[in-house]
């Protein structure tokens, strides 16, 4: 069991998600899906910038030129932080009611992978999509209910992926040059007693860190063998995403949510919805940026 986490920002988010550390600019990006809010946090100055994007926002990633790729409900846009202008570059599942964008990240080649969620969890009609540098879109995984955590192995030969209701992390063989994936197989099964696997990141040793929705913790796993290594308590019931940050990448930032919590839950976890930080010995790796060609 690890040390308790420190509350950094009491937002409090209804559905905090998508945290990622922009290493070049030493800033944390994260969102509140339900409040339509993008946050840009600079730990050195403790400055927290809030940008209301006008509709629910699933996730955010940095681009090489300092802009941001943002997944809104049905569209992916480029946001210029200097002007807060939005440029729509892709639209997905516009003909599928009840679905919206959720979590996503960039791969080592700079492609943006982002998935959708079926909001009532009624059937697996969502998917995982790849958006290339020319903004072309390819559906990579079908039959998804709630697309969440996604990371790549340190040698860039595997993609790890979570469809939350399955309580499982699967691995695909990943081809860096083409961006194609194949040979899906299970690598981690999360016990029901631990909650639901949500967002995910990877450390410099190749171990996976998984946020546990309804589990009040972030867990560290060895994908080779599926072994649980450690669990770090978070004083919030619904833990949604995690990202290594800080100058040395030895601080784990963690988003949480007040979404789907009862009055009793909120009494037990009054800091739910806040942004937390764990100071660790383990280090992460810099995130991948989106590489635009136009």
Secondary structure, DSSP 8 states (H G I E B T S, - for coil): -----EEEE----SBEEEEEEETTTTEEEEEETTTTEEEEEETTTTEEEEEE-SS---EEEEBTTS-EEEE-SSEEEEEETTTTEEEEEEE--TT-TTEEEEEEEE-TTS-EEEEEEETT--S--EEEEEE-TT--EEEEEEEESBEEEEEE-TTSSEEEEEEGGG-EEEEEEE-TTT--EEEEEEEEE--GGG-EEEEEEEBTTS-EEEEEETTTEEEEEETTTTEEEEEEE-SSSEEEEEEEESTTS-EEEEEEE-TT--HHHHHH-TTTT-EEEEE-SS-B-----B----
